[in-house]
Amino acid sequence: MEEKKRYNLGVLIGGVHTYFPKEHIKGISEAAAELDVNVCFFLGTRTKDFFEDVLGSKQKNSYDYQFNTIHDYSLIGGLDGLIINYGTLGIQLREDDPNEFARKYNGITTVFLTEVVDVPNCHSLICDNKGGIAMVISHLVEEHHLSRILFVAGPEHNTDAIERKEAYLETMKKYGLPVTPEMIAQGDYSEFVDKQVERLLDSNPDAQAIVFANDEMAFAGYRVCEKRGLVVGKDIMITGFDDCERASGMEPPLTTIQQDGELMGKMAVYDLVNRLDGKDPGKEAVSRRVPVSFVKRESCGCVSEDVSRKETPMGLGAQVHRLNKIITGMKLELISFQRKSWFIPVLARDLNDCMDDEQAFLKEIMEKMRELHTRCTHLFLLDEPIVYDGKRKWTCPYNLHLAASYENGRIITKAAYERPLVMKENGICDLMEDEERHQFMVFLLFSGEKQYGLLACDIDQEDFPFFYVISLQIGLSLHYLEISKAEAARRLEMSRDMEEIKEKNRVLGIISEYDELTGLLNLRGFMEHTKRVCQAGNGQRAYMIYGDLDHLKEINDTWGHPAGNFALRSVAEILKGCLRSNDILGRVGGDEYIIMLECEEADFGEKFRERVKMACKLFNEKSGKPFLVEISLGIAEFRPNISTDIQQVISLADQQLYEAKKHRKKSVSRMNNEGA
């Protein structure tokens, strides 16, 4: 009996930095593992929103449109079935007719998420948008007797957003409540809609509630209300839609509509595999609605219900409120992030050193994939880079080749003449040598207007943001490689260009050793300086001191982030005043500082603790601030030498810090400490 072929499924999805697409990815991944199918996520994203509040109109040359072209590469992906999350695919697709978009891909069996299409070989899954908004409006009217209810809508051409807006209008009409154009703001499902909320409240000073079409935009509503002195849940009611991870942790917790994105992702995979197996779903399954439920919390004026565990109407959801786990793992995540942040300049440096040898360049990329413990990685390159400006019609190239792989612990690079062509019948999953199941995250490799190929990594979902940054760096390095190859005939001029690039990387390396806020060494700089001391290895007694600014969150929440920054800079000055010029001091986290000093005094650690305590006291007597700046310290003694494990010594100091923090004041408010 012939063994059944393992299906290759593709997923087109964008906006993967936001909550709901992440839930879809999680559900799809779990179902793919359960059904033993390969899955390739063709990932689109948007970078512009992240910098809008910082750069504003100064932003130049956003190339986000490039991400929308990655979807067409699925046409040569060797796929058996396709899941399309149409509502997340990016700004360039919002003007498209979803049926026209679907027809481009319906050569294979397709499931559409968050959109209803009427195209052969496609079927749709979408949540009960209208029912969810109707529940919210009815609750505000019937339970809280509100009538001035405003609405912040989602993207104009997004079906979810359209249905939610229609439900708002229909339900308000049902209760005989007037709605004017000034009562509705146009949002984009991102958290960056502060200006729209400001205008909405300016036009409606008598507003009693704001219903947001999703949770992300509701978070902007919280910020705007706080700036205006409006207390959410008392002065004005706010509701959302999605029940994302942050919703229950807001202050006050956010009333919202709970839809199970994880469940929707699972349903999509199971429906798709059933169709591939030849099981007829029947006409009633061409378009299915995923049920939603109302989650009542304090932001609408209610007494909060216990929602610590997310239960979906169909009983297949997973617990999503992992606040305790997030808090306890925060320090480890910070250290992990800092270590990863060092990886990017190292990658840039090492690739920069291979500009005169393409095979060495490709091998270096695969070596880095090995170091990052990817399960499998493929690098695909176009014969020649494609220039795409986002204006003309995009045509998917058919000259993509497998250039390098990391698989089964082996690295393989191929010269241009021996690279296999990626085709519809011989796609990403079909080019693997092993028989293991794989889950690929597929990233577009580009720099500016030029596309170079794809990077496909078998990694976990939570690693996506880091590998996204890596893909951007590889795209940039491919651009430099192209320059190097094109200018091979003019080696002398190219040499000067490369030296300039290396110098820039060197300067960036120097800058990256220092913390911008305090001017102290950051973790990278501290480790480099400490390593040199240990390598000198004179055997003198030394102390590793881990410090923590007490109650930074209280300072930020009570007196604002400028006050928090003042406290952080003040700690730096206090500690510098307690140290010698040759002692090493760095800021290694949000509120964490670390010191290494050499001193033969056996009891110097306690003397130093008292010195810092007195310095804080003197500072607080003169600061004139409504809060105290105080520092908890953990101290570990050691003798540095060339074999010293610095991380282990830091860990010992950190354990002592944990004990010291048990004895800190409960509050740093000067008012709460009067007479103490």
C-alpha positions in Angstrom: 0.0 0.0 0.0 1.4 3.4 -1.1 2.2 5.7 1.8 0.1 8.8 1.9 1.9 12.0 0.7 2.5 14.7 3.4 0.6 17.8 2.3 2.4 21.1 1.8 0.2 24.0 3.0 0.9 27.7 2.5 -0.3 30.6 4.6 -0.5 34.2 3.3 -0.7 36.5 6.4 0.3 40.0 7.2 0.3 42.3 10.3 2.1 39.6 12.2 3.2 42.1 14.8 -0.4 42.4 16.1 -2.3 40.1 18.4 -4.9 38.4 16.2 -2.7 37.2 13.3 -0.3 35.8 16.0 -3.3 33.7 17.3 -4.0 32.5 13.7 -0.4 31.4 13.3 -0.5 29.6 16.6 -3.7 27.7 15.7 -2.4 26.8 12.2 0.9 25.6 13.6 -0.8 23.3 16.2 -3.2 21.8 13.7 -0.4 21.3 11.2 1.5 19.3 13.8 -1.6 17.3 14.7 -2.3 16.4 11.1 1.4 15.9 10.1 1.5 18.4 7.3 4.2 20.9 6.2 3.3 24.5 6.4 4.9 27.6 4.9 4.0 31.0 6.3 4.5 33.7 3.6 4.9 36.7 6.0 4.0 40.3 5.3 4.3 43.1 7.8 4.4 46.9 8.2 7.2 48.9 9.6 5.8 52.4 9.1 3.4 52.3 12.0 6.2 51.5 14.5 8.0 54.8 13.8 5.1 57.2 13.1 5.0 58.6 16.6 8.7 59.1 16.6 9.5 60.3 13.0 6.0 61.5 11.9 6.2 63.2 8.5 10.0 62.9 8.5 9.7 59.2 7.4 11.3 58.7 4.0 11.2 55.9 1.4 9.1 53.3 3.2 9.4 50.1 1.3 6.5 48.3 3.0 4.9 47.6 -0.3 7.6 45.0 -1.0 6.1 42.7 1.6 2.9 42.4 -0.5 4.7 40.7 -3.3 5.8 37.8 -1.1 2.3 36.3 -1.5 2.8 35.6 -5.2 5.9 33.5 -4.4 3.4 30.9 -3.0 2.4 30.2 -6.6 5.7 28.5 -7.1 5.8 27.1 -3.6 4.9 23.5 -4.5 1.7 23.8 -2.4 -1.2 21.5 -2.1 -3.5 23.9 -0.3 -3.5 27.6 0.8 -4.8 29.6 3.7 -5.2 33.3 3.0 -5.8 35.8 5.9 -7.0 38.5 3.5 -7.8 41.1 6.1 -4.1 41.3 7.2 -2.3 41.4 3.9 -1.3 45.1 3.9 -2.2 48.5 2.7 -1.5 47.8 -1.0 -4.3 45.2 -1.0 -7.0 47.2 0.6 -8.3 48.5 -2.7 -8.4 45.0 -4.3 -11.6 43.1 -4.9 -11.3 40.0 -2.7 -12.9 37.8 -5.3 -10.4 39.0 -7.9 -7.6 38.3 -5.4 -8.9 34.8 -4.7 -9.1 33.9 -8.4 -5.3 34.4 -8.7 -4.7 31.6 -6.2 -7.7 29.3 -6.7 -5.7 26.9 -8.9 -5.2 25.1 -5.6 -7.7 24.5 -2.8 -7.9 27.6 -0.7 -9.4 28.7 2.6 -10.0 32.5 3.2 -9.9 33.9 6.7 -11.7 37.1 7.8 -13.2 37.5 4.4 -16.1 36.0 2.4 -15.4 35.1 -1.2 -17.6 33.6 -4.0 -14.9 31.8 -6.0 -14.7 28.1 -7.0 -12.3 26.0 -5.0 -12.3 28.6 -2.1 -14.1 28.6 1.2 -14.3 31.2 3.9 -14.0 31.4 7.7 -15.0 34.6 9.4 -16.1 35.5 12.9 -19.5 36.7 13.9 -18.6 40.4 13.7 -22.1 41.8 13.8 -23.2 39.6 16.7 -20.2 40.7 18.7 -20.7 44.5 18.2 -24.5 44.1 18.8 -23.7 42.5 22.2 -21.5 45.4 23.2 -24.0 48.1 22.2 -26.9 46.3 23.8 -24.9 45.9 27.0 -24.0 49.6 27.1 -27.6 50.7 26.4 -29.6 48.2 28.5 -27.3 47.7 31.5 -25.7 51.2 31.7 -28.4 53.3 30.1 -26.0 55.1 27.8 -27.0 56.9 24.6 -24.0 58.9 23.4 -21.9 56.0 22.2 -19.1 56.8 19.7 -17.4 54.3 17.4 -13.8 53.9 16.0 -14.0 51.8 12.9 -11.3 49.6 11.3 -9.9 49.9 7.7 -12.5 50.9 5.1 -12.1 48.0 2.8 -11.7 45.3 5.5 -14.7 43.0 5.7 -14.4 42.5 9.5 -14.3 46.3 9.9 -17.2 46.9 7.5 -19.4 44.4 9.3 -18.6 45.8 12.8 -19.4 49.3 11.6 -22.7 48.1 10.1 -23.5 46.4 13.4 -22.9 49.6 15.3 -25.2 51.6 13.0 -27.9 48.9 13.0 -27.9 48.4 16.8 -27.9 52.1 17.5 -30.9 52.5 15.1 -32.6 49.5 16.9 -32.6 51.4 20.1 -33.6 54.7 18.5 -30.3 56.4 19.2 -29.0 59.0 16.8 -25.7 58.7 15.0 -24.0 61.5 13.2 -20.8 61.3 11.1 -19.0 63.2 13.8 -19.6 60.2 16.1 -17.5 57.8 14.0 -13.7 57.9 13.5 -11.8 56.0 10.9 -9.0 53.8 12.3 -6.7 51.2 10.8 -6.7 48.4 13.4 -3.3 49.6 14.7 -2.6 51.0 18.2 -1.5 54.3 16.6 -4.9 56.1 16.3 -4.4 58.7 19.0 -5.1 61.6 16.7 -8.4 60.1 15.5 -9.6 59.6 19.1 -8.6 63.1 20.0 -10.7 64.5 17.1 -13.6 62.2 18.1 -13.7 63.5 21.7 -13.2 67.1 20.6 -16.3 66.8 18.4 -18.3 65.0 21.1 -17.6 66.5 24.5 -20.7 64.8 25.9 -19.6 61.3 24.9 -20.5 58.5 27.4 -18.7 55.6 25.7 -16.4 54.7 22.8 -16.8 51.3 21.1 -13.5 50.3 19.3 -13.6 47.9 16.4 -10.6 46.0 17.9 -8.5 46.0 21.1 -5.4 47.5 19.6 -7.2 50.8 18.8 -8.8 50.7 22.3 -5.4 51.0 23.9 -4.9 54.3 22.1 -8.3 55.3 23.6 -6.9 54.6 27.1 -3.9 56.9 26.4 -5.9 59.8 25.1 -8.4 59.6 28.0 -5.6 59.5 30.5 -4.1 62.7 28.9 -7.5 64.4 29.2 -8.0 63.4 32.8 -10.9 61.1 31.9 -11.1 57.9 34.1 -12.0 54.9 31.9 -14.9 53.0 33.4 -16.2 56.0 35.3 -16.0 59.2 33.2 -16.2 57.4 29.9 -16.7 53.7 29.0 -14.4 51.9 26.5 -14.9 48.5 24.8 -12.8 46.6 22.3 -13.0 43.5 20.1 -10.7 40.4 20.1 -9.8 39.9 23.8 -6.0 40.1 23.1 -3.4 39.3 25.8 -3.2 42.8 27.1 -6.9 43.4 27.4 -7.3 41.8 30.9 -4.2 43.5 32.1 -5.2 47.1 31.3 -6.2 49.5 34.0 -9.1 49.1 34.2 -9.4 45.7 32.4 -10.9 46.1 29.0 -14.5 44.9 28.2 -14.3 43.3 24.8 -15.6 40.6 22.4 -13.7 37.4 22.6 -13.0 35.7 19.3 -10.7 32.7 19.2 -8.1 33.3 16.5 -6.3 30.1 17.5 -9.5 28.1 16.9 -10.0 29.8 13.6 -6.5 28.9 12.5 -7.1 25.3 13.5 -10.4 25.1 11.7 -8.8 26.4 8.6 -6.2 23.6 8.5 -8.7 20.9 9.3 -11.1 22.2 6.6 -8.3 22.4 4.1 -7.0 18.9 4.8 -10.5 17.4 4.6 -10.9 18.9 1.2 -7.5 17.7 0.0 -8.6 14.2 1.3 -11.6 14.4 -1.0 -14.2 14.9 1.8 -17.1 16.9 0.5 -18.0 19.6 3.1 -21.3 20.4 1.6 -22.7 23.7 0.5 -23.3 24.9 4.1 -19.6 24.8 4.7 -18.6 27.2 1.9 -18.7 30.0 4.3 -18.7 29.5 8.1 -19.0 31.9 11.0 -16.8 31.4 14.0 -18.8 32.2 17.2 -17.8 35.0 19.6 -18.6 35.8 23.3 -19.0 38.9 25.4 -16.3 39.5 28.1 -17.5 41.9 30.7 -14.8 43.9 32.6 -14.4 47.2 34.4 -13.8 49.5 31.4 -17.5 49.6 30.6 -18.4 50.4 34.3 -19.1 46.8 35.3 -17.5 44.8 38.1 -14.8 42.7 36.6 -15.5 39.0 36.0 -12.9 36.3 36.4 -11.4 35.9 32.9 -8.0 34.6 33.9 -8.7 31.6 31.7 -10.0 32.1 28.2 -12.8 29.8 27.4 -14.1 29.8 23.8 -17.7 29.0 22.9 -16.5 25.7 21.2 -14.3 24.7 24.1 -11.2 24.3 22.0 -9.3 27.5 23.0 -6.1 27.8 25.0 -5.4 30.0 28.0 -4.0 33.3 26.7 -3.7 35.4 29.8 -0.2 34.4 30.9 0.6 37.5 32.9 2.3 35.7 35.7 4.5 33.8 33.3 5.4 37.0 31.5 6.3 38.8 34.7 8.5 36.0 36.1 10.2 35.5 32.8 10.8 39.2 32.1 14.4 39.3 33.3 15.4 36.2 31.3 13.7 37.6 28.2 15.5 40.9 28.6 18.9 39.1 28.8 17.9 37.0 25.8 16.9 40.1 23.8 20.2 41.8 24.6 22.2 38.8 23.5 20.2 38.7 20.3 20.8 42.4 19.7 24.5 41.7 19.6 23.9 39.1 16.9 22.8 41.5 14.2 26.0 43.6 14.1 28.1 40.4 14.2 26.1 39.1 11.3 26.6 42.3 9.4 30.3 42.3 10.1 30.9 38.7 9.1 28.9 39.0 5.9 30.8 42.2 5.1 34.0 40.3 5.3 32.8 37.8 2.6 31.9 40.4 -0.1 34.6 39.1 -2.5 33.4 35.5 -2.3 29.7 34.6 -2.8 30.1 31.0 -1.7 31.8 32.1 1.5 29.0 34.6 1.9 26.2 32.0 1.6 28.1 29.6 3.9 28.4 32.3 6.5 24.6 32.8 6.4 24.0 29.1 6.9 26.6 29.0 9.8 24.6 31.7 11.5 21.4 29.7 11.0 23.2 26.8 12.7 24.2 29.0 15.6 20.6 30.1 16.0 19.5 26.5 16.1 17.0 26.6 13.2 15.7 23.2 12.5 16.2 23.7 8.7 16.9 26.8 6.6 16.8 27.4 2.8 18.1 30.5 1.0 16.6 31.1 -2.4 18.1 33.7 -4.9 16.8 35.1 -8.1 19.1 34.9 -11.2 19.2 38.7 -11.1 17.7 41.2 -8.6 14.3 42.5 -9.5 13.6 46.2 -9.3 10.0 46.9 -8.1 8.9 50.5 -7.1 5.4 49.6 -5.8 3.7 51.5 -8.6 3.7 49.3 -11.7 2.0 45.9 -11.9 3.8 43.2 -10.1 4.6 39.9 -11.9 5.9 37.0 -9.9 9.4 35.8 -11.2 9.9 32.3 -12.2 13.7 32.2 -11.9 14.1 31.5 -8.2 16.8 29.0 -7.3 17.9 27.2 -4.1 21.3 28.7 -3.4 22.1 27.3 0.1 20.7 25.1 2.8 21.2 24.1 6.4 19.6 20.7 7.0 20.3 17.6 9.1 23.2 19.4 10.6 24.9 19.9 7.2 25.5 23.1 5.3 25.3 23.0 1.5 26.0 25.9 -0.8 25.7 25.7 -4.6 27.3 27.6 -7.4 25.0 29.5 -9.7 25.0 26.9 -12.5 24.0 24.0 -10.2 21.2 25.6 -8.2 17.8 23.8 -8.5 14.9 25.9 -9.9 11.9 26.4 -7.6 8.7 25.5 -9.5 5.1 24.8 -8.8 5.9 21.1 -8.9 9.1 21.4 -7.0 8.6 24.0 -4.2 10.1 24.9 -0.9 9.1 21.8 1.0 9.8 19.5 -2.0 13.5 20.5 -2.1 14.3 19.1 1.4 16.4 16.0 1.7 15.0 14.7 5.0 11.5 13.3 5.6 10.7 15.3 8.7 7.7 17.6 9.0 8.6 21.2 8.7 7.1 24.6 9.5 8.8 27.4 7.5 8.6 31.1 8.1 9.3 32.6 4.7 10.9 36.1 4.6 11.4 38.3 1.5 15.0 39.4 1.0 15.1 42.9 -0.4 16.9 46.3 0.0 15.0 49.4 -1.1 13.4 48.7 -4.5 15.4 45.6 -5.2 14.4 42.0 -4.4 17.0 39.3 -4.1 15.1 36.2 -3.1 13.6 34.4 -0.1 14.8 33.0 3.3 12.8 30.1 4.6 13.5 29.1 8.2 11.9 26.2 10.2 11.5 28.1 13.5 9.0 28.6 16.3 6.4 31.4 16.0 7.9 33.4 18.9 11.2 33.7 17.0 9.6 35.5 14.1 10.5 39.1 15.1 14.1 38.3 15.5 14.4 36.5 12.2 12.5 39.3 10.5 15.3 41.7 11.5 17.9 39.1 10.4 16.1 38.9 7.0 16.4 42.7 6.6 20.1 42.6 7.4 20.6 39.7 4.9 18.7 41.7 2.2 21.0 44.7 2.9 24.1 42.5 2.8 22.9 41.0 -0.5 22.7 44.5 -1.9 26.3 45.1 -0.8 27.3 41.7 -2.4 25.6 42.9 -5.7 27.7 46.0 -5.6 30.8 44.0 -5.0 30.1 41.7 -7.9 29.2 44.5 -10.3 32.3 46.5 -9.4 34.8 43.6 -9.6 36.5 45.3 -12.6 37.3 48.3 -10.4 38.8 46.8 -7.4 40.6 49.8 -6.1 37.5 52.0 -6.0 35.5 49.1 -4.5 38.1 48.6 -1.8 37.6 52.2 -0.7 33.9 51.7 -0.6 34.3 48.5 1.5 36.7 50.3 3.9 34.1 53.0 4.4 31.4 50.5 5.2 33.7 48.7 7.6 34.6 52.0 9.3 30.9 52.8 9.7 30.3 49.3 11.2 33.3 50.0 13.5 31.9 53.3 14.6 28.4 51.8 15.1 30.1 49.1 17.2 31.6 51.8 19.5 28.3 53.6 19.8 26.5 50.4 20.5 28.6 49.9 23.7 27.0 52.8 25.5 23.5 53.4 26.9 21.9 56.5 25.3 20.0 57.6 28.4 22.7 57.6 31.0 25.9 57.5 29.0 27.0 54.4 30.9 28.2 51.2 29.3 25.4 49.0 28.1 25.5 45.2 28.7 27.6 44.6 25.6 30.1 47.3 26.6 30.2 46.1 30.2 30.9 42.5 29.2 33.7 43.6 26.9 35.4 45.7 29.5 34.9 43.0 32.2 36.3 40.3 29.9 39.5 42.3 29.5 40.0 42.6 33.2 39.5 38.8 33.6 41.9 38.1 30.9 44.5 40.2 32.7 44.0 37.8 35.6 46.1 39.3 38.4 44.2 37.2 41.0 43.1 40.3 43.1 39.8 40.1 45.0 36.9 41.7 43.1 33.2 42.3 43.5 30.3 42.1 41.1 27.5 44.4 42.2 24.0 44.2 40.7 21.9 47.3 41.4 18.2 47.9 40.8 16.3 51.3 41.0 13.5 50.7 43.5 10.0 51.0 42.2 10.6 52.5 38.7 7.1 51.4 37.7 5.6 53.4 40.6 7.6 56.5 39.5 6.5 56.1 35.8 2.9 55.4 36.7 2.5 58.2 39.3 4.8 61.0 38.0 5.3 60.1 34.4 8.1 58.7 32.2 10.1 62.0 32.4 10.3 61.5 36.1 11.4 57.8 35.6 14.1 58.9 33.2 15.3 61.5 35.8 15.5 58.8 38.4 17.5 56.5 36.1 20.0 59.2 35.3 20.2 60.1 38.9 21.1 56.5 39.8 23.9 56.6 37.3 25.3 59.8 38.9 25.0 58.4 42.4 26.8 55.2 41.6 29.6 57.1 39.6 30.1 59.2 42.7 30.6 56.1 44.8 33.2 54.6 42.4 36.8 55.1 41.3 37.7 56.0 37.7 38.9 52.5 36.9 35.8 50.7 38.2 33.4 49.4 35.6 29.8 50.6 35.7 27.0 49.9 33.2 23.3 50.0 32.8 22.1 46.6 31.6 18.3 46.8 31.7 15.4 49.2 32.2 16.2 49.8 35.9 19.2 47.6 36.4 22.9 48.6 36.8 26.0 46.4 37.2 29.4 47.2 38.7 32.7 45.4 38.7 35.5 46.7 40.9 38.7 45.3 42.4 39.4 45.6 46.1 41.3 43.5 48.6 39.1 44.4 51.6 37.2 41.3 52.6 34.2 43.2 53.9 34.2 45.9 51.3 30.8 44.8 49.9 28.9 45.9 53.0 30.9 49.1 53.2 30.0 49.9 49.6 26.3 49.1 50.3 26.4 51.7 53.2 28.2 54.2 50.9 25.5 54.0 48.3 22.7 54.2 50.9 24.2 57.4 52.3 24.7 58.9 48.8 21.0 58.2 48.1 20.0 59.9 51.4 22.0 63.0 50.6 20.6 63.1 47.0 17.0 62.8 48.2 17.5 65.6 50.8 18.4 68.0 48.0 16.4 66.7 45.0 13.1 68.4 45.7 11.2 65.6 44.0 8.0 64.0 45.4 9.7 60.6 45.2 12.8 59.0 46.6 15.6 57.6 44.5 16.8 54.4 46.3 18.9 51.5 45.1 18.8 47.8 46.1 22.2 46.0 45.7 23.2 42.4 45.3 27.0 41.7 45.8 29.1 38.7 44.8 32.8 38.3 45.6 35.2 36.6 43.2 38.8 36.5 41.9 38.9 37.2 38.1 41.1 35.1 35.9 41.1 34.0 32.3 38.7 31.1 33.0 36.1 33.2 35.0 32.5 32.6 33.9 31.3 36.2 34.1 27.7 35.2 33.5 27.8 32.9 36.5 29.2 35.6 38.7 26.5 38.0 37.5 23.9 35.4 38.3 25.2 35.1 41.9 25.0 38.9 42.3 21.5 38.8 40.9 20.4 36.2 43.4 21.7 38.5 46.2 19.8 41.4 44.6 16.6 39.3 44.8 17.1 38.9 48.5 17.9 42.6 49.0 14.8 43.7 47.2 12.7 41.9 49.8 13.7 44.6 52.3 13.1 47.7 50.2 10.4 50.2 51.0 6.9 49.4 49.8 6.7 52.8 48.1 9.2 55.5 47.1 6.6 58.3 47.4 8.1 61.0 49.7 4.6 61.5 51.2 4.3 57.8 52.1 7.7 57.9 53.8 7.3 61.1 55.9 8.3 60.4 59.5 9.7 57.0 58.5 
